[in-house]
Amino acid sequence: MATFVHVPGSKATGRLVFSGVGAVDDAITIGATVYTLKAGPTTVAGQVKIGATAAETASNLIAAINGGAGAGSAYGSLTTPHPDVSAQSDAAGIVGIVAKAAG
């Protein structure tokens, strides 16, 4: 379940909670960017590897959103950092999303 909070003049935030590891071809859309869960990513942009645990899948998604470590193994190597948001781990299996700009 995703929740989003907007306060005028502040950065929008949201949370994505993984209750399980996810399934192949599950899609997560943030703005115009679509991330697709896969058993193992290739070079395809937006692919995110399904982990052995919900926390691992969440960690792989965070890396994909931020352009962090794991390109080609945790997420598709042609994935670029999300242009509008960054992500961090709020807790095991929970992805915190924060807009890069206020508005």
N, C-alpha and C positions, 0 to 999 in steps of 0.2 A: 504494500500500500504506500502510495506517495502522498506526502503532505507538503503544501507550499504556503509560505507566509509572505505577504507584501506590506511594507510600511512605507508610505510616500517619503522619498528622499533617502531611503536606505537601500541596501543591497538585498534583493530577494534571496530567500533561502528555501531549501526543500530537503526532504529525506526520502530515500528509497530503501525499503526494508526487505531483505531477502529472507523469506521464511523457509526456503529450501535452496538447493543449488541452482535451480532453473532448468529449463529444457532446451534442447536444440531448436533454434529458430525463434525463441522468445525474443521479442524486440523491446528495446527501451529507447524512447524518443525524448530528447532534450532539445527544445527549440527545433531547429531544422535538421539536427544530427540524429541519426538512428544507429544504435549499437545493437548488434545481433549476437546472441549467445550461440557458441559453436563448441563441438567436442575438442577442437584444436584449431586455432586461427592459422591462416596462411598470410599472404601479403595483402589480402583484401581489407581495405579501410573499414573500420567500424565493427569488425568481428572481435568478440571477447570470449576467451576460453572459459568454459564451465569448470569450476574448481571441484575439489573433492568435498568441500564444505561450503556452506552459504558464505562464510567469512572469506574464503579464498575467491569465490566468484565475485564478491563485492570488491575485494582488493584488486582483482584484475580489471574490473570496470573503472575503479578509481584511477588506476595506471593509464588506462585508455583515455579517459577524460582529460587527464593532466599531461599526457605525453610522457609519462614516467618510465621507469625501468620495466623491461619485459616486452618491448616491441618484437614481434615475431614469435613470442612464446606465450605471453599472457594475453596479448591482443594482436590484431593484424598489423604488420610492420608498416603499412602505408597509412595508418591512422594518424591524424594530426591532432594536436591539442584542441579541445573544444574552444571556439572563439569567444563564447559568452559566459562560461561558468568554469569554476574549478571544483574539485571534489576532495573530500577527506573522509577518513573512517570516523564515524561517531561512536561506534561500538561494533562488536562482532556481527557481521552481516548487515550493517547499516551504513549506507552511503550518504554523507552530508553534502549537499550541493549549494554553492554560493555564487551569485552573480558577480562578475568581475567589475561591473559598474552599477552605481546607484541609479534608481529610476523607477 
